[in-house]
Amino acid sequence: MKRVMPRTKRNDSVRINLEVAPAVRDRLERLKETAELESITEAIRRALAIYEKILELNRDGDEVVIRFRDGTEKPLLIIP
């Protein structure tokens, strides 16, 4: 099932040009496909939201932990 987030109105948008290496473009494309997103823009938007949240949690002194299916946990180290 394709997940779609609501789009902003066109007049609420700002166009930016982003120059990245081909490998970065490939990673963004894979992320888009893996997450079943409509666009690379949506992949970037979601990645930014997650990164902002992780930084916020780290600033507050909380530890961000990844929990695997087998129950093991590993701290997520973020270098600001």
Buried (B, 14 or more C-beta within 10 A) or exposed (E): EEEEEEEEEEEEEEEEEEEEEEEEEEEBEEBBEEEEBEEBBBBBEBEEEEEEEBEEBBEEEEEEEEEEEEEEEEEEEEEE
